[in-house]
Amino acid sequence: MADSIMRERSKLLARKIVPFCRYLRENGVEYALVNQVLRSGTSVGANLHEAQYAQGTKDFISKIEIALKECNETDYWLELIGDTTPEFQNECLRLRKDCIELRRMMVAAVTTLKKT
């Protein structure tokens, strides 16, 4: 149940990240920054989706931990974009809140799974 909520939330994050990155590119934000946030922001959901077909609990935990790292990286790039282009700071903050919520879910899932 929790992992399906995480998958849905990660997909929602990606669906917000993609048009935001398109908008950033159209407005001259550094390509390397936009590309990084696009890659990491969409990778979260890809890794959680892959976890669905994990080969056992250890593999499942590993996939979630990879997604967690990607989510943390996305937060970093969004913070950097917000810091360097103040006109996009508010949207970056909104997306960072989504990352934080998703990270909390993943940390809780991993913590619970490691206890079992």
C-alpha beads as a LAMMPS data file, in Angstrom:
LAMMPS data file: protein, C-alpha beads

116 atoms
115 bonds

1 atom types
1 bond types

-500.0 500.0 xlo xhi
-500.0 500.0 ylo yhi
-500.0 500.0 zlo zhi

Masses

1 110.0

Atoms # bond

1 1 1 0.000 0.000 0.000
2 1 1 2.640 2.540 1.073
3 1 1 4.814 1.799 -1.922
4 1 1 1.897 2.465 -4.302
5 1 1 1.372 5.848 -2.624
6 1 1 5.081 6.562 -3.044
7 1 1 4.900 5.553 -6.703
8 1 1 1.932 7.864 -7.267
9 1 1 3.594 10.759 -5.452
10 1 1 6.838 10.267 -7.369
11 1 1 4.940 10.250 -10.647
12 1 1 3.177 13.450 -9.619
13 1 1 6.565 14.998 -8.833
14 1 1 7.870 14.013 -12.278
15 1 1 4.727 15.403 -13.911
16 1 1 5.478 18.738 -12.237
17 1 1 9.223 18.641 -12.905
18 1 1 8.959 18.032 -16.677
19 1 1 6.969 21.173 -17.583
20 1 1 8.898 23.223 -15.031
21 1 1 12.163 22.225 -16.701
22 1 1 10.712 23.077 -20.097
23 1 1 9.762 26.497 -18.741
24 1 1 13.238 26.987 -17.220
25 1 1 14.891 26.190 -20.556
26 1 1 12.601 28.598 -22.390
27 1 1 13.630 31.286 -19.923
28 1 1 17.362 30.829 -20.286
29 1 1 18.235 28.929 -17.128
30 1 1 21.561 27.114 -17.397
31 1 1 21.030 23.926 -19.415
32 1 1 23.221 21.811 -17.128
33 1 1 21.128 22.698 -14.074
34 1 1 17.845 22.069 -15.832
35 1 1 19.080 18.761 -17.208
36 1 1 20.234 17.618 -13.770
37 1 1 16.920 18.356 -12.063
38 1 1 15.025 16.760 -14.946
39 1 1 17.089 13.575 -14.759
40 1 1 17.012 13.167 -10.992
41 1 1 13.401 14.315 -10.640
42 1 1 12.130 11.714 -13.082
43 1 1 14.487 9.028 -11.804
44 1 1 12.772 8.907 -8.401
45 1 1 9.621 7.419 -9.891
46 1 1 11.525 5.133 -12.243
47 1 1 13.374 3.575 -9.320
48 1 1 10.229 3.196 -7.230
49 1 1 8.501 1.632 -10.199
50 1 1 11.412 -0.771 -10.593
51 1 1 11.169 -1.675 -6.889
52 1 1 7.752 -3.123 -7.631
53 1 1 9.516 -6.078 -9.280
54 1 1 12.354 -6.440 -6.794
55 1 1 13.842 -9.851 -6.147
56 1 1 13.224 -9.999 -2.429
57 1 1 13.180 -7.570 0.452
58 1 1 16.867 -6.587 0.245
59 1 1 16.513 -5.669 -3.425
60 1 1 13.282 -3.795 -2.679
61 1 1 14.987 -1.757 0.056
62 1 1 17.923 -1.074 -2.239
63 1 1 15.659 0.302 -4.979
64 1 1 13.859 2.553 -2.511
65 1 1 17.188 3.803 -1.173
66 1 1 18.306 4.650 -4.714
67 1 1 15.039 6.549 -5.239
68 1 1 15.668 8.315 -1.940
69 1 1 19.096 9.445 -3.134
70 1 1 17.606 10.707 -6.405
71 1 1 14.946 12.613 -4.494
72 1 1 17.617 14.189 -2.310
73 1 1 19.599 15.138 -5.430
74 1 1 16.484 16.694 -6.964
75 1 1 16.025 18.778 -3.839
76 1 1 19.621 19.993 -4.154
77 1 1 19.243 21.058 -7.799
78 1 1 15.962 22.804 -7.052
79 1 1 17.595 24.639 -4.160
80 1 1 20.474 25.696 -6.410
81 1 1 18.163 26.877 -9.189
82 1 1 16.084 28.820 -6.664
83 1 1 19.211 30.394 -5.186
84 1 1 20.683 31.399 -8.540
85 1 1 17.493 32.482 -10.296
86 1 1 15.289 34.245 -7.738
87 1 1 12.422 34.608 -10.203
88 1 1 11.913 30.826 -9.974
89 1 1 12.468 30.530 -6.237
90 1 1 8.786 30.142 -5.283
91 1 1 8.180 27.275 -7.704
92 1 1 11.423 25.639 -6.605
93 1 1 10.263 25.853 -2.985
94 1 1 6.929 24.217 -3.869
95 1 1 8.697 21.376 -5.654
96 1 1 11.186 21.010 -2.810
97 1 1 8.254 20.525 -0.409
98 1 1 7.057 17.676 -2.619
99 1 1 10.550 16.170 -2.440
100 1 1 10.622 16.467 1.337
101 1 1 7.257 14.737 1.724
102 1 1 8.283 11.962 -0.637
103 1 1 11.606 11.516 1.156
104 1 1 9.814 11.175 4.480
105 1 1 7.648 8.414 3.047
106 1 1 10.652 6.561 1.653
107 1 1 12.634 6.868 4.887
108 1 1 9.656 5.547 6.851
109 1 1 9.231 2.632 4.436
110 1 1 12.912 1.690 4.571
111 1 1 13.011 1.992 8.366
112 1 1 9.960 -0.248 8.710
113 1 1 11.274 -2.819 6.233
114 1 1 14.663 -3.006 7.947
115 1 1 12.974 -3.762 11.277
116 1 1 11.230 -6.830 9.874

Bonds

1 1 1 2
2 1 2 3
3 1 3 4
4 1 4 5
5 1 5 6
6 1 6 7
7 1 7 8
8 1 8 9
9 1 9 10
10 1 10 11
11 1 11 12
12 1 12 13
13 1 13 14
14 1 14 15
15 1 15 16
16 1 16 17
17 1 17 18
18 1 18 19
19 1 19 20
20 1 20 21
21 1 21 22
22 1 22 23
23 1 23 24
24 1 24 25
25 1 25 26
26 1 26 27
27 1 27 28
28 1 28 29
29 1 29 30
30 1 30 31
31 1 31 32
32 1 32 33
33 1 33 34
34 1 34 35
35 1 35 36
36 1 36 37
37 1 37 38
38 1 38 39
39 1 39 40
40 1 40 41
41 1 41 42
42 1 42 43
43 1 43 44
44 1 44 45
45 1 45 46
46 1 46 47
47 1 47 48
48 1 48 49
49 1 49 50
50 1 50 51
51 1 51 52
52 1 52 53
53 1 53 54
54 1 54 55
55 1 55 56
56 1 56 57
57 1 57 58
58 1 58 59
59 1 59 60
60 1 60 61
61 1 61 62
62 1 62 63
63 1 63 64
64 1 64 65
65 1 65 66
66 1 66 67
67 1 67 68
68 1 68 69
69 1 69 70
70 1 70 71
71 1 71 72
72 1 72 73
73 1 73 74
74 1 74 75
75 1 75 76
76 1 76 77
77 1 77 78
78 1 78 79
79 1 79 80
80 1 80 81
81 1 81 82
82 1 82 83
83 1 83 84
84 1 84 85
85 1 85 86
86 1 86 87
87 1 87 88
88 1 88 89
89 1 89 90
90 1 90 91
91 1 91 92
92 1 92 93
93 1 93 94
94 1 94 95
95 1 95 96
96 1 96 97
97 1 97 98
98 1 98 99
99 1 99 100
100 1 100 101
101 1 101 102
102 1 102 103
103 1 103 104
104 1 104 105
105 1 105 106
106 1 106 107
107 1 107 108
108 1 108 109
109 1 109 110
110 1 110 111
111 1 111 112
112 1 112 113
113 1 113 114
114 1 114 115
115 1 115 116
